[in-house]
Amino acid sequence: MSDEEDGGSLYVLTAVLLTPAQFPSILGDDFPEACSLLGVPPAPDGYGLVLGQDEEGARWTVVVDDVSLVAMAIASWDCGMDYDLSPDEQSIVVSLAGWPLELAVATAGIPEPHDPEQGADGTGRVPLAPPSAESWGPVQRRMGADQIAREWADWSEREPEDGGAAAAAHPGLARALKEALGYTQSSPPPGRVRSSFAGEEARTLRVDGPGWSLVARTAGAAFVLLDEEPGEVLQVPRDGDPELPELAGLLAALDRVAVRPV
């Protein structure tokens, strides 16, 4: 595809969706926050993020509004099929220097991946870069919750003393669950509560809030990560704690208000 900024070519390496139901969690607790990080308005239909290199090897993230085209490309790649992702220039919203995600691939035959000079994209911004793994904060907390969702079979079988900190009466846990309950009573920003298919009529829930992340399986276990507890995973008690909402009912209510991939 051609690069809007300089008329050159962009060699596409990968693409991801940025929609209320599906967006890289490292970008924010919700869809509007993720859009704000990239400097685009939170359009209801969302965007596709196309990551690639130009002819000099520079990293670029191209935001396009042709969501269906990007979704088709991702689905094809996931099935092991080739797909030439070449969005029309009219669909390009903005081209941003750098990549917000870590990529371990590069385009053969051009220089190694590197960031263009600050301001090369016309925004004056520092190039996008993946988060540091050396510190704990909101980004790492959300990434931890995503990892648990991906490795659910392992985490759901762990006892608190083996795979997570003891959770009973933890004030941060209680705060997170009460705020999550509030989402079922008053609509949160789009993307704060997301539900995805998990097989056998189950759903995986990803819920984020100020300082906390929850990952759960409907009718199953739930885990909470907190900004104030670096690297710790708190397993939510199923019942018996009067300080906490009843878990099964909370998860069912969150699933009803969650946004889902189309």
Helices and strands as residue ranges (DSSP letters): E 10-18, G 25-27, H 31-38, E 47-54, E 59-64, H 67-78, G 89-91, E 92-97, H 138-150, H 152-155, H 160-163, H 171-183, E 193-199, E 202-209, E 212-217, E 222-226, E 234-235, H 247-257
